[in-house]
Each structure stands twice: as structure tokens, then as C-alpha cells.
Amino acid sequence: MEERRRLGRGLAALLGDMAEPEIATTERTGSKRVPIELIHPNPRNPRRSFDDSDLADLAKSIREKGVVQPILVRSAKGQANHYEIIAGERRWRASQRAGQHEIPVIVQEVSDKEALELAIIENVQRTDLNPLEEAYGYEQLIAEFAYTQQDLGEIIGKSRSHVANTLRLLKVSEPVKAHLRSGRITAGHARAVLAAPDPEALATKIVEEGLSVRQAESLAQAPRPAEGPKPGRPKKAKDADTVALEKTLSDALGLAVAIEHKADGSGEVKVRYGSLEQLDEVCRRLQRG
């Protein structure tokens, strides 16, 4: 009977033995070894992509040295002696590839909210999440548990501006997201293209020409080609003084500035920024006078 249990649950089922595999506890580490088939992935895990070559490398390491760091799990709802992964799905997947029958785990009984927090924190600290996965995880916490950006930043150890900038990535189009997921562009590139007249064209240019984030920001902020005058409403050219003032302000701020005068003497000054960091810098300069 013990030999049949060691063969694994799938073969045991074929043989008619439906008893659950035994779980060994290791007191020294606070972890215990659990049959790998009793562990299930968390459908709420913010991490969605697992690189095949990366898993193959980790599986090779596990075959040679075993799983060095236990994965974090909680009891699966409605399934006795089954567990749901909180953090460590990559190690669990690689262990299956390596042919492991058991895997070390640390069990923590936590709520859905705490499980999601732990998953995001662990993955962000290990840089296992791509920027979009990180953004979706933040969005999930905000939508489901009413977090503010400030609260979320304090929990995960990031600034509010980091959280805000990461969430902005969800606004880019699907073609730009595809570049971001694949690593062809960075999060900084993606935020830069948000300010561009044609984000997808700029993203393609970044990939094809290997542009830096600063170069992408400069292209995104470049003045748009002026549209031809509409019939019956010719556009009045700006006088030289206004053009000179625009240039002076643009040089001082490092951002595109447009001044529009109206016939009654009023008008508008428009400052175009490409990221929250640039907006923060404008605010700091205004506050300093």
C-alpha cells in the first residue's frame, strides 16, 4: 500500500486506491513537504506568463539541488489536505517538469485580500512580474478592496507615483501592450507613447530603431503637424513675440508650451507633459516661484 502511494495519486486512482498521499512535516524549517498533486495554482495570481526556457533552467536546478525555497500556500477551500499557491507558482511548475513528487511548502491561512497582497509583494520584490502584470495586480486590489494608491504604495513598499505610473500602463492599446509583455519596450517607453499623437506608430519606431526612453519622450512631445486651414476660417499666424515667448518658456521647462491669444485680450498657456514625473517637476518649479 505504501509503495502504491509513492507512485502518485493518478496511478493510485487507476489501481483503485483513493487514499490521500501523506504529508511530511519538517519542524526545523517550519515547512512541510506536500505531494505536488495536492497543490493548485491561484487563479487570482497576478503573474500570467511563465517563460518556457526559464522554467526549463529552473527544472534542471531542481533536479540537481531540489527546491531550495519553500512555496507559500494556504488551504484550498472545500478540499481537505489540498492547498492553493499564494507565491511560488514558478517553482511549482518547474518542480513538475523536474519530476518531483513532493514540494516543500509553508502554510499561511490568509484572506483573499492578504493572499493577493502577498503574491504581488513577493513577485515585485523578485521582479518576477512584467509591468502589465504588476499593473493588473494593483488594479485588482484597488477595484476589489477599495485601496487608495497611497495605501497600496505603503503595503508593497513603493511610492504613490510608482503605483500611479504603473496603473497608467493599462491605458495603452493592445498592440503597445504586446510590445510591453514581450519586453521589446519598457514601462518608461509605454508611458512615453501615451502622450504621442500616434502611440502605436511610435511604439513600432522604438522597437525598430532601439530608441531610449528619453528619445521616445522627445518624439511624443514634438509639436503635431499643423492642420490645413478650414475653408472660410483661415488660421491666424502667431506674431513673433508670442512665438519667442513660447520658446523661452519651453526652454525653461523642458516641455512643449503653446500660447493662444483671444481677441478680448484673454488667452491660454498650455504645457504638454509626457509623464507624472514631468508634471511633478512643473509643479515644483511653480511652487518655488
C-alpha positions in Angstrom: 0.0 0.0 0.0 2.8 2.4 0.9 4.6 1.6 -2.4 1.4 2.4 -4.4 1.0 5.8 -2.6 4.5 6.7 -3.6 3.6 6.1 -7.2 1.4 9.2 -7.1 -2.3 9.9 -6.9 -3.0 9.5 -10.6 -1.7 5.9 -10.8 -3.2 5.1 -7.4 -6.6 6.1 -8.7 -6.2 3.7 -11.6 -5.4 0.9 -9.1 -8.5 1.8 -7.0 -6.6 3.3 -4.1 -8.2 6.8 -3.4 -6.5 7.5 -0.1 -4.8 10.9 0.0 -1.0 10.9 -0.1 0.7 11.5 3.2 2.2 14.9 4.1 5.6 15.0 5.9 6.4 18.0 8.2 9.8 19.5 8.7 9.9 21.2 12.1 13.4 22.7 11.6 12.4 24.9 8.7 8.7 25.5 9.6 7.8 24.0 6.3 6.4 20.6 5.3 6.6 18.5 2.2 3.3 18.0 0.3 2.6 15.8 -2.7 2.7 18.0 -5.7 -0.7 16.9 -7.0 -2.4 18.4 -3.8 -1.2 21.9 -4.7 -3.2 24.1 -7.1 -2.4 27.4 -8.8 -4.2 30.5 -7.6 -6.5 31.8 -10.4 -6.0 35.3 -8.9 -2.2 35.2 -9.2 -1.2 38.5 -10.9 1.6 36.6 -12.8 0.2 35.2 -16.1 3.3 34.5 -18.2 6.0 31.8 -17.5 8.9 31.8 -19.9 9.5 28.2 -21.2 13.3 28.4 -21.2 13.3 29.9 -17.7 11.2 27.1 -16.4 13.5 24.6 -18.1 16.5 26.1 -16.4 14.8 26.1 -13.0 13.7 22.5 -13.5 17.3 21.4 -14.2 18.4 23.2 -11.0 15.6 21.5 -9.0 16.6 18.1 -10.3 20.1 18.7 -9.1 19.6 20.5 -5.8 15.8 20.3 -5.1 13.5 23.2 -4.2 15.7 25.5 -2.0 12.9 27.9 -1.0 9.5 26.5 0.0 6.5 27.9 -1.8 3.8 29.8 0.2 0.3 28.3 0.2 -3.0 28.4 2.0 -5.6 25.7 2.5 -7.8 25.2 -0.6 -11.5 26.0 0.0 -13.6 22.9 0.2 -10.8 20.4 -0.4 -9.3 18.8 2.7 -5.5 18.5 2.6 -5.3 20.4 -0.6 -3.5 23.8 -1.0 -3.7 26.9 -3.1 -0.5 28.7 -4.1 0.0 32.2 -2.7 3.5 32.7 -4.0 5.8 30.4 -5.8 3.9 29.1 -8.8 7.0 29.2 -11.0 8.8 26.8 -8.6 5.7 24.6 -8.5 5.6 24.4 -12.3 9.3 23.8 -12.6 9.1 21.0 -10.0 6.5 19.2 -12.1 8.9 19.4 -15.0 11.7 18.1 -12.9 9.6 15.0 -12.0 9.3 15.9 -8.3 6.6 14.0 -6.3 6.7 16.4 -3.3 7.5 20.0 -2.8 8.2 22.0 0.4 5.6 24.5 1.4 4.8 27.0 4.2 1.2 27.2 5.0 -0.4 30.6 5.9 -4.1 30.9 6.5 -4.9 34.3 5.0 -7.9 36.0 3.3 -8.3 36.6 -0.4 -7.1 40.2 0.1 -4.0 39.2 2.1 -3.2 36.4 -0.4 -3.2 38.8 -3.3 -1.1 41.3 -1.4 1.5 38.6 -0.6 1.5 37.4 -4.2 2.2 40.9 -5.5 4.8 41.8 -2.9 6.7 38.5 -3.4 6.7 38.9 -7.2 7.5 42.6 -7.2 10.4 42.1 -4.8 11.7 39.2 -7.0 11.0 41.2 -10.2 9.0 38.2 -11.5 6.1 40.3 -12.8 6.2 42.1 -16.1 5.0 45.7 -15.8 1.5 44.9 -17.1 1.0 42.0 -14.7 2.1 44.4 -11.9 -0.5 46.9 -13.1 -3.3 44.4 -13.3 -2.5 43.2 -9.7 -2.7 46.8 -8.4 -5.9 47.4 -10.3 -7.4 44.2 -8.8 -6.6 45.3 -5.2 -8.0 48.8 -5.9 -11.2 47.5 -7.5 -11.9 44.7 -5.1 -10.7 46.0 -1.8 -11.0 49.8 -2.2 -7.3 50.6 -1.8 -6.1 54.1 -2.5 -2.8 54.4 -4.4 -1.1 55.8 -1.3 -2.3 52.8 0.8 -1.1 50.4 -1.9 2.3 52.0 -2.2 2.8 51.7 1.6 1.9 48.0 1.6 4.1 47.0 -1.3 6.9 49.3 -0.4 6.6 51.6 -3.5 5.9 55.3 -3.9 2.4 56.6 -4.8 3.9 57.9 -8.1 5.2 54.4 -8.9 1.8 52.9 -8.3 0.1 55.7 -10.4 2.7 55.3 -13.2 2.3 51.6 -13.3 -1.5 51.8 -13.5 -1.2 54.2 -16.4 0.2 51.3 -18.5 -3.3 49.8 -18.6 -4.4 52.8 -20.8 -2.1 51.8 -23.8 -3.6 50.0 -26.7 -3.3 46.2 -27.2 -0.5 46.4 -29.8 1.5 48.5 -27.4 0.8 46.1 -24.6 2.0 43.2 -26.7 5.4 45.0 -27.1 5.5 45.6 -23.4 4.7 42.0 -22.5 7.4 40.7 -24.8 10.0 43.1 -23.3 10.5 44.8 -26.7 9.7 48.1 -24.9 10.0 49.1 -21.3 7.4 50.6 -18.9 9.1 54.0 -19.5 8.6 53.7 -23.2 5.0 52.7 -22.8 4.3 55.8 -20.7 6.0 58.0 -23.2 3.9 56.8 -26.1 0.7 57.6 -24.2 1.4 61.3 -24.9 2.1 60.7 -28.6 -0.4 61.6 -31.4 0.0 58.0 -32.8 1.1 55.8 -29.9 1.3 52.6 -31.9 3.4 54.1 -34.6 5.8 55.5 -32.0 6.0 52.1 -30.2 6.9 50.4 -33.5 9.6 53.1 -34.1 11.0 52.4 -30.7 11.3 48.7 -31.4 12.7 49.1 -34.9 15.3 51.8 -34.0 16.1 50.8 -30.4 15.2 54.3 -29.1 15.8 55.2 -25.5 13.0 56.4 -23.2 14.3 60.0 -23.4 14.3 59.8 -27.2 10.7 58.4 -27.1 9.6 61.2 -24.8 11.1 63.9 -27.1 9.3 62.4 -30.1 6.0 62.1 -28.2 6.2 65.8 -27.2 7.2 67.1 -30.6 4.6 69.6 -32.0 2.0 68.0 -34.2 1.9 68.9 -37.8 -0.3 71.9 -38.3 -3.6 71.0 -40.0 -4.5 72.9 -43.1 -6.8 75.9 -42.6 -10.5 75.0 -42.7 -12.5 76.6 -45.6 -13.8 80.0 -44.6 -11.9 80.0 -41.3 -8.2 80.7 -42.1 -6.0 80.3 -39.0 -4.3 83.5 -37.9 -0.5 83.2 -37.7 1.1 83.9 -34.3 3.1 87.1 -34.0 6.9 86.9 -33.5 6.7 88.0 -29.8 4.3 85.1 -29.0 6.5 82.6 -30.8 9.6 83.9 -28.9 7.8 83.7 -25.6 6.7 80.1 -26.3 10.3 79.2 -27.0 11.5 80.9 -23.8 9.0 79.0 -21.7 9.7 75.7 -23.5 13.4 76.1 -22.9 12.9 76.9 -19.2 10.5 74.0 -18.5 12.0 71.5 -21.0 8.4 70.8 -22.2 6.3 72.0 -25.2 4.5 75.2 -24.4 1.7 76.8 -26.5 0.2 80.3 -26.0 -3.1 81.2 -27.5 -4.4 84.8 -27.5 -8.0 85.8 -27.9 -9.5 88.9 -29.3 -10.6 90.2 -25.9 -7.1 90.1 -24.5 -7.5 86.8 -22.6 -5.8 83.6 -23.6 -4.4 80.2 -22.6 -1.0 78.8 -21.8 -0.7 75.1 -22.5 2.1 72.9 -21.2 2.4 69.4 -22.6 3.9 66.7 -20.4 4.5 63.1 -21.1 4.7 61.5 -17.6 3.7 62.2 -14.0 7.3 62.9 -13.1 7.4 65.8 -15.6 4.1 67.1 -14.2 5.6 66.9 -10.6 8.6 68.8 -11.8 6.5 71.6 -13.3 4.5 71.8 -10.0 7.8 72.0 -8.0 9.1 74.8 -10.2 5.8 76.8 -9.9 5.8 76.3 -6.1 9.4 77.6 -5.9 8.3 80.7 -7.9 
